[in-house]
């Protein structure tokens, strides 16, 4: 499910309400972290993040974050991904100071995620760190 366009506030139209519910609904209540790492919301959220659909990535990754166990490395990783998407969106909106501030928040979440190992939610921490470095 590739969006018709990237939503950039102030520049492009917002997607209709519910446009991403099909993906958001792939996050099953009570899912374990392995299932969360493999659900379509996670997979498409990453794809969106890598292909310039930053608002959309945040939209579909949010239920993954919410389903992760509280205070877990997985929850911190999901939050880092959401913040990376947010920082990249701010870059697109020509708000470099906001992008830098949010990138620092993403890095804090990533450091917290790394406490249990080098792979969290199926992602190498080093790979995600490179995304932050590219901001």
C-alpha positions as CSV (number, residue, x, y, z in Angstrom):
1,X,0.0,0.0,0.0
2,X,2.0,3.0,-1.3
3,X,0.4,6.4,-0.6
4,X,-0.6,8.6,-3.5
5,X,1.6,11.4,-2.1
6,X,3.6,12.3,0.9
7,X,1.7,14.6,3.3
8,X,3.8,17.6,4.2
9,X,1.8,20.1,6.3
10,X,1.4,23.4,4.6
11,X,2.4,22.0,1.2
12,X,0.4,18.9,0.3
13,X,-3.1,17.6,1.1
14,X,-3.6,15.5,4.2
15,X,-4.8,12.0,3.6
16,X,-8.4,11.2,4.5
17,X,-9.1,10.0,8.0
18,X,-8.7,6.2,8.2
19,X,-6.5,6.0,5.1
20,X,-4.0,3.8,6.9
21,X,-6.3,1.8,9.1
22,X,-5.7,-1.3,7.0
23,X,-2.1,-1.2,8.1
24,X,-2.7,0.1,11.6
25,X,-5.1,-2.8,12.2
26,X,-2.4,-5.4,11.6
27,X,-1.2,-4.6,15.1
28,X,-3.0,-7.3,17.1
29,X,-3.7,-6.5,20.8
30,X,-1.5,-8.7,23.0
31,X,0.9,-9.5,20.2
32,X,4.4,-10.5,21.2
33,X,7.4,-8.5,20.0
34,X,8.2,-11.0,17.3
35,X,4.8,-10.6,15.8
36,X,5.0,-6.8,16.1
37,X,8.3,-6.8,14.2
38,X,6.7,-8.7,11.4
39,X,3.3,-7.1,11.1
40,X,2.4,-5.0,8.1
41,X,2.3,-1.8,10.2
42,X,5.9,-2.2,11.1
43,X,7.1,-3.4,7.6
44,X,5.3,-0.6,5.8
45,X,6.3,2.0,8.4
46,X,9.9,1.1,7.7
47,X,9.3,1.2,3.9
48,X,7.6,4.6,4.2
49,X,10.5,5.9,6.4
50,X,13.0,4.8,3.8
51,X,11.1,6.2,0.8
52,X,10.2,9.7,2.0
53,X,6.7,9.1,3.4
54,X,7.5,10.4,6.8
55,X,4.1,11.5,8.1
56,X,2.7,8.2,6.9
57,X,5.5,6.3,8.6
58,X,4.6,7.9,11.9
59,X,0.9,7.1,11.3
60,X,1.4,3.4,10.9
61,X,4.3,2.9,13.4
62,X,2.3,4.5,16.2
63,X,0.2,1.4,17.0
64,X,3.3,-0.7,17.0
65,X,4.8,1.6,19.6
66,X,1.6,1.5,21.6
67,X,1.5,-2.3,21.5
68,X,5.1,-2.8,22.7
69,X,5.5,-3.7,26.4
70,X,6.0,-0.6,28.6
71,X,9.6,0.3,29.4
72,X,10.9,-2.2,26.9
73,X,13.7,-2.0,24.4
74,X,11.1,-2.6,21.6
75,X,9.0,0.3,22.8
76,X,12.1,2.5,22.8
77,X,13.0,1.3,19.2
78,X,9.5,2.1,17.9
79,X,9.7,5.5,19.5
80,X,13.1,6.2,17.9
81,X,11.6,5.3,14.5
82,X,8.7,7.6,15.0
83,X,11.0,10.4,16.1
84,X,13.2,9.8,13.0
85,X,10.1,10.1,10.8
86,X,9.1,13.3,12.6
87,X,12.6,14.8,12.3
88,X,12.7,14.0,8.6
89,X,9.3,15.6,8.1
90,X,10.6,18.7,9.8
91,X,13.5,18.7,7.4
92,X,11.0,18.6,4.5
93,X,9.2,21.5,6.1
94,X,12.4,23.5,6.2
95,X,12.6,23.5,10.0
96,X,16.2,22.4,10.6
97,X,16.3,23.4,14.3
98,X,13.2,21.3,15.0
99,X,14.7,18.4,13.0
100,X,17.9,18.5,15.1
101,X,16.0,18.7,18.4
102,X,13.9,15.7,17.4
103,X,16.9,13.8,16.1
104,X,18.5,14.1,19.6
105,X,15.3,12.7,21.1
106,X,15.4,9.8,18.6
107,X,19.0,9.1,19.6
108,X,18.1,9.0,23.3
109,X,15.4,6.4,22.5
110,X,17.8,4.4,20.4
111,X,20.4,4.3,23.2
112,X,17.6,3.0,25.5
113,X,16.6,0.4,22.9
114,X,20.2,-0.9,22.6
115,X,20.3,-2.0,26.3
116,X,19.1,-5.5,25.4
117,X,21.2,-6.1,22.3
118,X,22.2,-5.0,18.9
119,X,19.0,-6.1,17.2
120,X,15.6,-4.8,18.5
121,X,12.3,-5.3,16.7
122,X,14.2,-7.0,14.0
123,X,16.3,-4.0,13.3
124,X,20.0,-3.5,13.8
125,X,20.6,-0.6,16.1
126,X,23.6,0.5,14.0
127,X,21.4,0.7,10.9
128,X,18.9,3.0,12.8
129,X,21.8,5.0,14.2
130,X,22.8,5.7,10.6
131,X,19.4,7.1,9.9
132,X,19.7,9.5,12.8
133,X,23.2,10.4,11.7
134,X,21.9,11.3,8.2
135,X,19.6,14.0,9.7
